[in-house]
Amino acid sequence: AQSGEVAADPQQYDQAYLSPVTIGNSELMLDFDTGSADLWAFSNETPASQSQGHERYDSATGTELDGYSWSITYGDQSGAGGNVYTDKVVVGGVTATRQAVEAATSVSASFSQNIDSDGLLGLAFSSINTVQPRQQTTFFDTVRPTLAKALFTCDLRQGDAGSYTFGYIDSSKYQGTVTYVPVDDSQGFWQFTAGGYSVGGDNATSGSVGTAIADTGTSLLYLPAAVTKAYYEQAGGRYDNQQGGYTLPCNGGAPDFSVAIGGKTFTVPGSYIAYAPLTTGSSTCFGGIQPDTGIGFSIFGDVFLKAVYAIFDVSQGSPRLGFAAQ
Ligand SMILES: CC[C@H](C)[C@H](NC(=O)[C@H](C)NC(=O)[C@@H](CCSC)NC[C@@H](N)Cc1ccccc1)C(=O)O
């Protein structure tokens, strides 16, 4: 049975975390994304004008799926599309011998501009993979029958390298016990229900956050507008229309944010929520908590995930998420 571990290296401000992946003879840095289900990469088929500075997948080592294509759009209106190959993909020593690899023939500007990232490795449910005419499986679903345990874990860190593991849980990476909650995979996401919250206190008892997804590919923590408003009232923040979000003083006074999941309270340190100075040297920061207005659910992105050890587990038949304090 296979199992393995791969580093998750933070970009500036922990905006995303990138992991080394070998596809055929190419070694690329991919953004592991539990909020989507396509493994795509810059390739020899991506126009040079769009791929300056990126490592590219050389599809010569792959077997083309003739007449297949993919096209994906993300919540931030970015996107990409192209052709499909099968090839050998290795992540932390775990090998998928015939993985669908989606070679980009077109990518949106924000992907071209982020030269550290050579593509995405989707870890949501394969039901939202975009390949046509026949949907393909994610790397995790492809290797799942060969894994020691049908699960993967995520240990993201503030401003430091974290890791993903496939096939095993590393109990040295968390404190205390793991709290499991059921996952509703009907929309293809790792969707769960979050409970009460508290700002600055330690017992998350007010209100209820509600439906949420665990999304390693989203930088921030998107919460219901009322919860976000309550946070910034205590944090001394304000909604800045020009910035398109809440901002707050960078000076270290931001209160912690706690949320109950499965009856256990998990706390995001205030320092994670003073996310990044508006411009270099500014004493005003863009907030790591923003409203989830219009999305339809909350998104527990990296600002939350780097405060916990997360277990994405399908070993019990129905999927579940495990959280433990880091
Ligand atoms: C607007 C498109 C909606 C959101 C929907 N797309 C999705 O839900 C896609 C799969 N997932 C996503 O757009 C989001 C999760 C749902 S948000 C509504 N996660 C993936 C995103 N963080 C990946 C990313 C990484 C780095 C840079 C940019 C984007 C669709 O295709 O209908």
The ligand as a MOL file (V3000), in Angstrom:
LIG
                    3D

  0  0  0     0  0            999 V3000
M  V30 BEGIN CTAB
M  V30 COUNTS 32 32 0 0 0
M  V30 BEGIN ATOM
M  V30 1 C -17.6340 31.0940 -10.5460 0
M  V30 2 C -17.3840 29.5940 -10.7390 0
M  V30 3 C -18.0240 28.7800 -9.6110 0
M  V30 4 C -17.3940 29.2220 -8.3210 0
M  V30 5 C -17.8020 27.2870 -9.8200 0
M  V30 6 N -16.3590 26.9840 -9.7280 0
M  V30 7 C -15.9250 26.3900 -8.5990 0
M  V30 8 O -16.6260 26.1500 -7.6360 0
M  V30 9 C -14.4500 26.0120 -8.5760 0
M  V30 10 C -14.3200 24.5450 -8.9610 0
M  V30 11 N -13.9470 26.2100 -7.1980 0
M  V30 12 C -13.7570 27.4860 -6.7240 0
M  V30 13 O -13.8970 28.4600 -7.4320 0
M  V30 14 C -13.3480 27.6830 -5.2500 0
M  V30 15 C -14.4020 27.0630 -4.3440 0
M  V30 16 C -15.7750 27.5670 -4.5270 0
M  V30 17 S -15.8790 29.3050 -4.4280 0
M  V30 18 C -17.5280 29.6250 -4.8710 0
M  V30 19 N -12.1190 27.0110 -4.8500 0
M  V30 20 C -11.1660 26.8090 -5.7760 0
M  V30 21 C -10.3310 28.0630 -5.9390 0
M  V30 22 N -9.8250 28.5610 -4.6640 0
M  V30 23 C -9.2020 27.6840 -6.8660 0
M  V30 24 C -8.2570 28.7780 -7.1350 0
M  V30 25 C -6.9430 28.6640 -6.6980 0
M  V30 26 C -6.0120 29.6690 -6.9510 0
M  V30 27 C -6.4220 30.7920 -7.6820 0
M  V30 28 C -7.7460 30.9100 -8.1340 0
M  V30 29 C -8.6580 29.9010 -7.8650 0
M  V30 30 C -18.3320 26.8730 -11.1850 0
M  V30 31 O -17.5030 26.3930 -11.9940 0
M  V30 32 O -19.5470 26.9720 -11.3090 0
M  V30 END ATOM
M  V30 BEGIN BOND
M  V30 1 1 1 2
M  V30 2 1 2 3
M  V30 3 1 3 4
M  V30 4 1 3 5
M  V30 5 1 5 6
M  V30 6 1 5 30
M  V30 7 1 6 7
M  V30 8 2 7 8
M  V30 9 1 7 9
M  V30 10 1 9 10
M  V30 11 1 9 11
M  V30 12 1 11 12
M  V30 13 2 12 13
M  V30 14 1 12 14
M  V30 15 1 14 15
M  V30 16 1 14 19
M  V30 17 1 15 16
M  V30 18 1 16 17
M  V30 19 1 17 18
M  V30 20 1 19 20
M  V30 21 1 20 21
M  V30 22 1 21 22
M  V30 23 1 21 23
M  V30 24 1 23 24
M  V30 25 1 24 25
M  V30 26 2 24 29
M  V30 27 2 25 26
M  V30 28 1 26 27
M  V30 29 2 27 28
M  V30 30 1 28 29
M  V30 31 2 30 31
M  V30 32 1 30 32
M  V30 END BOND
M  V30 END CTAB
M  END
